[in-house]
Amino acid sequence: MLSRRTPVPPPSVSQLQPKMRLWVVFGDRLKFGDGRARLLEVIDELGSLKQAVERFDMSYRNAWGYLRELESAAGFKFVERRPGRRPRGGTRLTARGRRFLTQYWRFRRGLDDLARRRFRRIFEA
């Protein structure tokens, strides 16, 4: 039996947008992407790994293990722990970790801009 449903028109290009996943891979196994970048930002913002993982509903142990793996694979420290209570104590990004994070987001924004332009060029044709 044939269906008599009316065909649904395709969405207009203005309703579509590209969405990409990006990973920077250290070696051939350790991935760094938007989620890890946001975690590092929140660690730096709050000055606490414990509070950051609570915000992301992550395990402290898994997050700390990932940070150790990341630092080992990258060859530099992303975070430093300072004993004592905040504002001087806690966990913060190192200068090199902050620079990497800035470079990551700059690279990411450039790819997003390129993808949007190319997407419009192809789908509006």
C-alpha positions as CSV (number, residue, x, y, z in Angstrom):
1,M,0.0,0.0,0.0
2,L,1.4,3.4,-1.0
3,S,1.6,6.1,1.6
4,R,-0.3,9.3,1.0
5,R,1.9,11.5,3.2
6,T,2.8,14.9,1.8
7,P,6.5,15.1,1.3
8,V,8.4,17.2,3.8
9,P,10.3,20.0,2.1
10,P,14.1,19.9,2.7
11,P,15.3,22.4,5.3
12,S,16.5,25.7,3.9
13,V,20.2,26.4,4.0
14,S,19.7,29.0,6.7
15,Q,18.5,26.3,9.0
16,L,21.6,24.2,8.4
17,Q,25.0,24.6,9.9
18,P,28.2,22.6,9.9
19,K,29.4,21.1,13.2
20,M,32.8,19.6,13.4
21,R,34.7,17.6,16.0
22,L,38.4,18.5,16.3
23,W,41.1,16.6,18.2
24,V,44.7,17.4,18.5
25,V,46.4,14.1,18.8
26,F,49.6,13.8,20.8
27,G,51.6,10.9,19.5
28,D,49.2,8.4,18.1
29,R,46.8,8.0,21.0
30,L,46.1,10.9,23.3
31,K,43.3,13.2,22.0
32,F,42.7,16.8,23.1
33,G,39.5,18.5,22.0
34,D,36.9,21.0,23.1
35,G,35.8,19.1,26.2
36,R,39.3,18.9,27.6
37,A,40.0,22.5,26.6
38,R,36.9,23.6,28.6
39,L,38.0,21.5,31.5
40,L,41.4,23.3,31.6
41,E,39.6,26.7,31.4
42,V,37.4,25.8,34.3
43,I,40.3,24.5,36.4
44,D,42.1,27.8,35.8
45,E,38.9,29.9,36.5
46,L,38.1,28.1,39.7
47,G,41.6,27.4,40.8
48,S,40.6,23.9,41.7
49,L,40.6,20.6,39.9
50,K,38.1,19.2,42.4
51,Q,35.6,21.9,41.7
52,A,36.1,21.7,38.0
53,V,35.4,18.0,37.8
54,E,32.3,18.5,39.9
55,R,31.0,21.0,37.4
56,F,31.6,18.5,34.6
57,D,30.3,15.6,36.7
58,M,33.7,13.8,36.1
59,S,35.7,11.6,38.4
60,Y,38.6,13.4,40.0
61,R,40.8,10.3,39.5
62,N,40.0,10.1,35.8
63,A,40.6,13.8,35.3
64,W,43.9,13.7,37.2
65,G,45.0,10.6,35.2
66,Y,44.1,12.4,31.9
67,L,46.1,15.5,32.9
68,R,49.2,13.3,33.8
69,E,48.9,11.5,30.4
70,L,48.4,14.8,28.6
71,E,51.5,16.3,30.2
72,S,53.5,13.3,29.5
73,A,52.5,13.1,25.9
74,A,52.9,16.9,25.4
75,G,56.2,17.1,27.1
76,F,55.3,20.0,29.3
77,K,53.1,20.8,32.3
78,F,49.6,22.1,31.8
79,V,48.7,22.6,35.4
80,E,50.5,23.4,38.6
81,R,49.4,22.8,42.1
82,R,50.1,25.3,44.8
83,P,49.7,24.3,48.4
84,G,47.4,26.2,50.6
85,R,44.0,27.8,50.2
86,R,42.9,30.0,47.4
87,P,43.4,32.6,46.2
88,R,47.1,31.7,46.1
89,G,46.7,28.0,46.6
90,G,45.0,25.4,44.4
91,T,45.4,24.3,40.8
92,R,46.1,26.7,37.9
93,L,47.3,26.5,34.3
94,T,50.9,27.0,33.7
95,A,52.0,29.8,31.3
96,R,52.7,27.1,28.7
97,G,49.4,25.4,29.3
98,R,47.5,28.7,28.9
99,R,49.4,29.5,25.7
100,F,48.6,26.0,24.3
101,L,44.9,26.6,25.2
102,T,44.9,30.0,23.5
103,Q,46.5,28.5,20.4
104,Y,44.0,25.6,20.4
105,W,41.0,28.0,20.5
106,R,42.5,30.3,17.8
107,F,43.0,27.3,15.5
108,R,39.5,26.0,16.3
109,R,37.9,29.3,15.5
110,G,39.8,29.5,12.2
111,L,38.6,26.0,11.2
112,D,35.0,26.9,12.2
113,D,35.1,30.0,10.0
114,L,36.5,28.1,7.1
115,A,34.0,25.3,7.5
116,R,31.1,27.8,7.6
117,R,32.3,29.6,4.4
118,R,32.8,26.4,2.5
119,F,29.5,25.0,3.7
120,R,27.6,28.1,2.5
121,R,29.5,28.0,-0.8
122,I,28.6,24.3,-1.4
123,F,25.1,24.2,-0.1
124,E,23.9,27.5,-1.5
125,A,25.0,26.5,-4.9
